Amino acid sequence: MAARYLALLGADTPDGQIAASRVRAACGRRADLGVAIDQSDLLLITTSDMPALPVGRDEGAVLGQLYARSTGARVERLDGGWKHAIPVSNGAALVEDFWGSYVAFVRGARSRQWSVVRAPFGALPCLVARLGTAVLVASDMALLALAGWIPQGLAWDQVAAHLAMRDLRRAATCLIGVEELLGGDRMTLAEGKVLIDRIWTPWNHASDGASGASRANAVEAVRAAVMDAVHSTVSCAAHPLLLLSGGLDSSIVAASLAAIERPFSCLNLASTGAIGDERHYARLVSEALGVELIEAQWDVRDVDVRRSAAAAMPNPSARSFMQASDRLTRAAAAKVGADLILDGGGGDNVFCALQSAAPIADALLRGETLRETLAVAGTMARLAQTSVSDVMLRAVRRAFLRSAAYRWPTELHLLSRAARSGASHVAAHPWLEPPRGSAPGTAAHIAMLVAAQSWAEVGEPRALASASPLVAQPVIEACLRVPSWWWFSEHGNRAIAREAFERMLPDETLKRSSKGSPDSFVAELFELNRPLLRAMLLDGKLRAQGILDVQAVEQVLADPRPAHGADYRRILRLADVEAWAMNWTAAIP
């Protein structure tokens, strides 16, 4: 079970006093909960496995995993200048001098002022709910309930937006009255008022493509950042298990583990279809690095589409097909005695695996040579299977005829007209608003980081600790400093990452342009559960709330042909949300 916490801000208000009494009584009954801070206006409780670093003299605490940016070492104590800098900056010093997966509570200079800071891309959740005159901040819904918070119902407009805008994470959740503090944001509570501001944004680290930048330095910086992040992440693990697909990103994590001479094992998961079988590539890497590789195959019988792994969470973030992966991962971890699961998640996003004319537009805007610009256009043309002239025309339009802002794509298929209309009114993510003078390729890269944030910060409960070192804050910042068009070369996208690890991985891995996919497994899952999916969706909560295009859903489910196109994936996505909604509607009075 993941480490957990609950903070009661405004514990001295009338509503806060009632909640504090309830929480203290619960701590007295339960051996797994203890009081970390008990001050007049803040009560903070944690489970015994939650790391908690005191800040200054009774000036708060940092919960979770914290690493020093200067050394990469895990921080065991906040002393020296840090104990002063953190409270003086109202927590902002944390995102400048540290990284990790943490939530911090910091007392401000003014009376009754507290700041809550969440790590950029940190997996430790930070849910926020009002309880009368008090504010609750917690890792999970069960601890909100412990303080007396009562579910008020599902926010169906947010549910529809969740379906229409995949991977776009927002502060608003799909439960009424519950919000989420996003990574890099700070919530300040003072005199009963709540203010949210951004103390970390990718735009502060983005390259402007200025002349004089060195490609060799960029390669070295990315390599060092990745290896340092991997080293820090596994520093307290006895034996990591890496989910090795054989693709570039997980292979880079494997190479980093091998380079720091850390014993580890690998697990490759495959489906029966060729597109989901990457064992050849995983074997190449494991043999080159001399590490153990366990191979396993997904089985649709391990998936119950009626069950949601996000059942106790405020957003329907879980995918049902991952149940099979989780079971196989737990079995492999038990076999090798692993205490930490690693993956290469987020690599595509962080290493700027775009298929867009936007990076070429950046090259045009920032004065890159025509030869270099055409070379990047040639790479993009091959990736998009079109002509160089078409790519260049799109790049010119993108550079000079449009705003730099990235237009987030919507997925409106199988949604009702009302749901489609509502999605257009949903607030956009603040990172999607580029500063004046920004380049479109950088904006597109940052949009990919928005998508990475959507799953990196989910914090789904898992039986084993897990981490995705490629979405560590220092790695992201190093990659943002690379001009967007440098990520493309004759070998495809993610070029700087390929160059960074070219001496550490097999040539076939480095030059590989194809990617595996679980699509054949997902299609098999759809076919096995077609009657059940029909009952779930046509008699379910989404239909009752007018979110589905019922006729279109019926047509997809009644199609006698084997699963094809993208419709079967969309149906399973709808079913994932339906399973989540069924759980919450049953739990709410």
KEVEXBA-240505 format. One record per residue (C-alpha): residue number from 1; residue in one letter; y, x, z. Coordinates in steps of 0.5 Angstrom, whole numbers. Each point is the difference from the previous one (the first is absolute). Example, Ala and Ser with C-alpha at 12.3 -4.5 7.8 and 13.67 -1.06 7.14 Angstrom:
# KEVEXBA-240505
1:A:-9:25:16
2:S:7:2:-2
This chain:
# KEVEXBA-240505
1:M:0:0:0
2:A:7:3:-2
3:A:5:2:6
4:R:4:-6:2
5:Y:7:-2:3
6:L:5:-5:2
7:A:7:1:2
8:L:4:-6:3
9:L:8:2:-1
10:G:4:-4:4
11:A:-5:-1:6
12:D:6:-1:5
13:T:2:-7:-4
14:P:-2:-6:2
15:D:-6:-1:-5
16:G:-1:7:0
17:Q:-2:0:8
18:I:-5:-5:-1
19:A:-3:3:-6
20:A:0:7:4
21:S:-4:-3:6
22:R:-5:-3:-5
23:V:-1:7:-3
24:R:0:4:7
25:A:-5:-5:2
26:A:-4:1:-6
27:C:0:8:1
28:G:-3:-2:7
29:R:-6:-3:-3
30:R:-1:4:-6
31:A:-3:7:1
32:D:2:2:-7
33:L:8:-2:1
34:G:5:5:4
35:V:7:0:1
36:A:4:5:-4
37:I:7:-1:2
38:D:2:-6:5
39:Q:8:0:0
40:S:4:-6:2
41:D:2:-1:-8
42:L:-7:3:-3
43:L:-7:-1:2
44:L:-5:4:-5
45:I:-7:-1:1
46:T:-6:4:-4
47:T:-7:1:-1
48:S:-3:6:4
49:D:-1:4:-7
50:M:7:-1:-2
51:P:4:7:0
52:A:7:-1:3
53:L:5:5:0
54:P:5:-1:5
55:V:8:1:-2
56:G:4:4:4
57:R:1:-3:7
58:D:-2:-7:0
59:E:3:-1:-7
60:G:-6:-3:-3
61:A:-6:2:-4
62:V:-3:2:-6
63:L:-7:-3:-2
64:G:-5:2:-5
65:Q:-1:7:-3
66:L:6:4:-1
67:Y:0:7:-4
68:A:5:5:0
69:R:3:1:-6
70:S:2:7:1
71:T:-7:2:2
72:G:-5:-6:-2
73:A:-3:1:7
74:R:-1:-7:4
75:V:5:-1:5
76:E:-3:0:7
77:R:7:0:3
78:L:7:-2:-1
79:D:4:6:3
80:G:6:5:-2
81:G:5:-3:-4
82:W:-4:-6:-2
83:K:0:-4:6
84:H:8:0:-1
85:A:0:-1:-7
86:I:-4:-6:-1
87:P:4:-4:5
88:V:7:2:-2
89:S:-2:-2:-7
90:N:-3:-6:2
91:G:-7:2:-3
92:A:3:3:-7
93:A:-2:7:2
94:L:-8:-2:0
95:V:1:-1:-8
96:E:3:6:-1
97:D:-4:5:4
98:F:-7:-3:1
99:W:-5:-5:-4
100:G:-6:-3:1
101:S:-2:-7:2
102:Y:4:-3:6
103:V:5:-5:3
104:A:5:2:4
105:F:4:-3:6
106:V:7:3:1
107:R:5:-2:5
108:G:7:1:-3
109:A:6:2:3
110:R:3:-7:2
111:S:-3:-4:6
112:R:-6:-4:-2
113:Q:0:3:-7
114:W:-7:2:-3
115:S:-2:2:-7
116:V:-7:-1:-3
117:V:-2:5:-6
118:R:-6:0:-4
119:A:-2:6:-4
120:P:0:0:-7
121:F:-6:-2:-3
122:G:-3:0:7
123:A:-7:-4:1
124:L:2:-2:7
125:P:2:-8:-1
126:C:7:-2:3
127:L:0:-8:0
128:V:6:-3:3
129:A:1:-7:3
130:R:5:-4:4
131:L:-2:-3:7
132:G:6:-4:2
133:T:5:5:2
134:A:-5:6:0
135:V:-2:4:-6
136:L:-8:2:-1
137:V:-2:6:-4
138:A:-7:1:0
139:S:-6:3:-4
140:D:-4:-6:-1
141:M:1:-8:0
142:A:-5:0:6
143:L:5:4:5
144:L:6:-5:-3
145:A:-5:-5:3
146:L:-1:3:6
147:A:8:0:2
148:G:0:-7:-2
149:W:2:-1:-7
150:I:-3:-6:-3
151:P:-2:0:-8
152:Q:5:-5:-3
153:G:-3:-1:-7
154:L:-1:4:-7
155:A:6:1:-4
156:W:-3:-2:-6
157:D:6:2:-4
158:Q:-1:7:2
159:V:-8:-1:-2
160:A:2:-2:-7
161:A:5:6:0
162:H:-6:4:2
163:L:-4:-2:-6
164:A:6:0:-5
165:M:2:7:2
166:R:-6:5:1
167:D:1:6:4
168:L:7:-2:2
169:R:1:1:8
170:R:5:-4:3
171:A:3:-1:7
172:A:-2:-7:0
173:T:-7:-2:1
174:C:-5:-6:-2
175:L:1:-2:8
176:I:6:-4:2
177:G:4:4:5
178:V:-4:7:-1
179:E:4:5:-4
180:E:-2:7:-1
181:L:4:7:1
182:L:-1:4:-6
183:G:-1:7:0
184:G:6:4:0
185:D:4:-6:3
186:R:3:0:7
187:M:1:-6:4
188:T:5:0:6
189:L:1:-5:5
190:A:7:-1:4
191:E:3:-5:4
192:G:-5:-5:-3
193:K:1:2:-7
194:V:-5:3:-5
195:L:2:4:-6
196:I:-4:4:-5
197:D:2:6:-4
198:R:-3:5:-4
199:I:-1:7:3
200:W:-5:3:-5
201:T:1:-2:-8
202:P:-4:3:-6
203:W:7:1:-3
204:N:3:5:5
205:H:-6:5:-3
206:A:0:-2:-7
207:S:1:5:-5
208:D:7:0:-5
209:G:-4:4:-5
210:A:6:6:1
211:S:-1:6:-4
212:G:-2:6:3
213:A:-6:-4:3
214:S:-7:4:0
215:R:-6:-3:-3
216:A:-4:6:4
217:N:3:-2:6
218:A:-1:-7:0
219:V:-7:1:-1
220:E:-1:5:6
221:A:4:-5:4
222:V:-5:-6:-2
223:R:-6:4:1
224:A:3:3:7
225:A:2:-7:2
226:V:-7:-3:-1
227:M:-4:5:3
228:D:4:0:6
229:A:0:-8:1
230:V:-8:1:-1
231:H:0:5:5
232:S:4:-4:5
233:T:-4:-6:-1
234:V:-7:3:1
235:S:3:4:6
236:C:-3:-4:5
237:A:-6:-2:-4
238:A:-7:3:2
239:H:-3:-2:-7
240:P:4:-4:-6
241:L:-4:-4:-5
242:L:4:0:-6
243:L:-1:-6:-5
244:L:0:4:-7
245:S:0:-4:-6
246:G:0:6:-4
247:G:7:-1:-3
248:L:6:4:1
249:D:3:-2:6
250:S:-6:0:5
251:S:-2:6:-3
252:I:7:3:2
253:V:-2:-2:7
254:A:-7:3:-1
255:A:3:7:-2
256:S:5:0:5
257:L:-5:-1:6
258:A:-4:6:-3
259:A:6:4:-1
260:I:1:0:8
261:E:-8:1:1
262:R:-1:-7:3
263:P:-7:-2:1
264:F:0:-7:-4
265:S:-5:-5:-3
266:C:2:-4:-6
267:L:-2:-7:-2
268:N:0:-3:-7
269:L:-1:-8:-2
270:A:-2:-2:-6
271:S:-2:-7:-4
272:T:-5:-1:-5
273:G:5:0:-6
274:A:2:6:-3
275:I:7:-1:1
276:G:-1:0:8
277:D:-5:6:0
278:E:4:6:1
279:R:-6:4:3
280:H:0:6:-5
281:Y:7:1:2
282:A:-1:0:7
283:R:-6:5:-1
284:L:5:5:-4
285:V:4:0:6
286:S:-5:0:6
287:E:-4:6:-4
288:A:6:4:-1
289:L:3:-1:7
290:G:-7:1:3
291:V:0:-6:4
292:E:-5:-6:2
293:L:1:-6:-5
294:I:-3:-7:2
295:E:-1:-5:-5
296:A:-1:-7:1
297:Q:1:-7:-4
298:W:4:-6:1
299:D:-4:-6:1
300:V:3:-7:-1
301:R:-5:-3:6
302:D:5:4:5
303:V:6:-4:-2
304:D:1:-7:3
305:V:6:-3:-4
306:R:2:-5:5
307:R:1:6:5
308:S:7:3:1
309:A:0:7:3
310:A:8:-2:1
311:A:-2:-6:4
312:A:4:2:6
313:M:6:3:-4
314:P:6:-3:-2
315:N:-1:1:-8
316:P:-6:-1:-4
317:S:-1:7:-2
318:A:-7:1:0
319:R:-4:0:-6
320:S:-7:-3:0
321:F:-4:5:-4
322:M:2:6:5
323:Q:-5:-3:5
324:A:-5:4:-4
325:S:3:6:0
326:D:2:-1:8
327:R:-8:-1:1
328:L:-2:6:-4
329:T:6:5:3
330:R:-3:-2:7
331:A:-7:2:-2
332:A:2:6:-3
333:A:5:2:6
334:A:-6:-1:5
335:K:-5:4:-4
336:V:5:6:0
337:G:3:-1:7
338:A:7:-1:-3
339:D:6:-2:4
340:L:5:-1:-5
341:I:0:-3:-7
342:L:5:3:-5
343:D:1:-2:-7
344:G:5:2:-6
345:G:4:-7:0
346:G:7:0:-2
347:G:-1:6:-5
348:D:2:-4:-6
349:N:6:-2:3
350:V:2:6:3
351:F:-2:5:-6
352:C:4:-5:-4
353:A:-5:-2:-5
354:L:4:-5:-4
355:Q:-1:-3:-7
356:S:7:-1:-1
357:A:6:3:-5
358:A:4:0:7
359:P:-1:8:1
360:I:2:1:-7
361:A:6:-3:1
362:D:1:4:6
363:A:-1:6:-5
364:L:5:-2:-4
365:L:5:-2:5
366:R:0:7:4
367:G:0:4:-6
368:E:-7:2:-1
369:T:-1:4:-7
370:L:-2:-4:-6
371:R:-7:4:0
372:E:-2:-2:7
373:T:2:-7:-1
374:L:-4:-1:-6
375:A:-6:4:3
376:V:1:-5:6
377:A:0:-6:-5
378:G:-6:2:-3
379:T:-4:0:6
380:M:3:-7:2
381:A:-2:-2:-7
382:R:-7:2:0
383:L:-1:-3:7
384:A:3:-7:-3
385:Q:-3:1:-6
386:T:6:-1:-4
387:S:5:5:-5
388:V:4:5:3
389:S:6:-4:-4
390:D:-1:-6:4
391:V:0:3:6
392:M:6:4:-1
393:L:4:-7:-3
394:R:-3:-3:7
395:A:3:6:4
396:V:7:0:-4
397:R:0:-7:2
398:R:-2:1:7
399:A:5:5:1
400:F:6:-3:-3
401:L:0:-7:0
402:R:-3:-2:6
403:S:1:1:8
404:A:-4:5:3
405:A:-3:-5:5
406:Y:-8:-2:-1
407:R:-2:-7:-1
408:W:-6:-2:4
409:P:-5:-3:-4
410:T:-2:-7:2
411:E:-7:-3:0
412:L:1:-7:-1
413:H:-7:-2:-4
414:L:-4:-6:4
415:L:6:-1:4
416:S:4:-7:0
417:R:7:-1:-3
418:A:3:-1:7
419:A:-4:7:2
420:R:3:3:-6
421:S:7:-2:1
422:G:0:2:8
423:A:-2:7:-2
424:S:6:1:-4
425:H:4:-1:7
426:V:-4:5:4
427:A:5:6:3
428:A:-2:6:-4
429:H:-2:7:4
430:P:6:4:2
431:W:-3:6:-3
432:L:1:-3:-7
433:E:7:0:0
434:P:2:6:-3
435:P:7:4:2
436:R:5:1:-5
437:G:-2:5:-5
438:S:-7:0:1
439:A:-5:1:-6
440:P:-5:-5:-2
441:G:-6:5:0
442:T:2:1:8
443:A:0:-7:1
444:A:-6:-2:-3
445:H:-4:6:4
446:I:3:-3:6
447:A:-2:-7:-2
448:M:-7:3:0
449:L:1:2:7
450:V:2:-7:2
451:A:-7:-2:-2
452:A:-3:6:4
453:Q:4:-2:6
454:S:-3:-7:-1
455:W:-7:2:2
456:A:1:6:4
457:E:4:-3:5
458:V:-5:-6:1
459:G:-4:3:6
460:E:-6:-4:-1
461:P:-5:0:6
462:R:-6:5:-2
463:A:-6:2:4
464:L:2:7:-1
465:A:7:4:-1
466:S:2:1:-7
467:A:6:4:-3
468:S:3:0:-7
469:P:3:7:0
470:L:3:0:-7
471:V:5:-5:3
472:A:2:4:5
473:Q:8:0:1
474:P:1:8:-2
475:V:-5:-1:-6
476:I:4:-6:-3
477:E:7:4:1
478:A:-3:6:-3
479:C:-2:-4:-6
480:L:7:-4:0
481:R:3:7:-1
482:V:-3:1:-7
483:P:3:-3:-6
484:S:-3:-6:-3
485:W:-2:3:-7
486:W:-3:6:3
487:W:-6:-4:3
488:F:-2:-1:-8
489:S:-4:6:-4
490:E:-5:0:-5
491:H:-5:-1:5
492:G:3:-7:1
493:N:4:-2:7
494:R:0:3:7
495:A:1:6:-4
496:I:3:4:6
497:A:-6:-2:5
498:R:-5:2:-6
499:E:4:7:0
500:A:0:1:8
501:F:-7:-1:0
502:E:-2:3:-6
503:R:-4:6:3
504:M:-3:-4:5
505:L:-4:-5:-4
506:P:-5:0:-6
507:D:4:0:-7
508:E:-3:-7:-2
509:T:3:-3:6
510:L:7:2:-1
511:K:0:-2:-7
512:R:-4:-7:1
513:S:5:-5:-3
514:S:-5:-6:2
515:K:0:-4:6
516:G:-6:-4:3
517:S:0:-7:2
518:P:-4:-5:5
519:D:1:-5:-6
520:S:-7:-1:-1
521:F:-2:-1:7
522:V:6:-5:1
523:A:-2:-4:-6
524:E:-7:0:3
525:L:3:-3:6
526:F:3:-5:-4
527:E:-6:-2:-3
528:L:-4:-1:6
529:N:5:-4:4
530:R:3:-4:-6
531:P:-2:-7:3
532:L:2:2:7
533:L:7:3:-3
534:R:1:-7:-3
535:A:-1:-4:6
536:M:4:5:4
537:L:6:-1:-5
538:L:0:-7:-2
539:D:-1:-3:7
540:G:4:5:4
541:K:6:2:3
542:L:4:3:-6
543:R:-1:-6:-4
544:A:2:-5:5
545:Q:6:4:1
546:G:2:-1:-8
547:I:-1:8:-1
548:L:-5:0:-5
549:D:0:-2:-8
550:V:-7:-5:2
551:Q:-1:-1:-8
552:A:0:7:-1
553:V:-4:2:5
554:E:-5:-5:-1
555:Q:0:3:-8
556:V:-2:7:3
557:L:-5:-2:4
558:A:-4:-5:-5
559:D:0:5:-5
560:P:-7:1:-2
561:R:1:7:-3
562:P:-1:6:5
563:A:6:3:4
564:H:5:3:-5
565:G:7:2:-1
566:A:4:0:7
567:D:-1:-8:2
568:Y:-6:2:4
569:R:4:5:4
570:R:6:-5:1
571:I:-5:-5:3
572:L:-3:5:5
573:R:7:1:2
574:L:2:-7:1
575:A:-7:-1:4
576:D:2:6:5
577:V:7:-3:1
578:E:-4:-7:1
579:A:-5:3:5
580:W:6:3:4
581:A:3:-7:0
582:M:-6:-3:2
583:N:0:4:6
584:W:7:-1:3
585:T:0:-7:-2
586:A:-6:-1:5
587:A:3:4:5
588:I:7:-3:0
589:P:0:-7:4
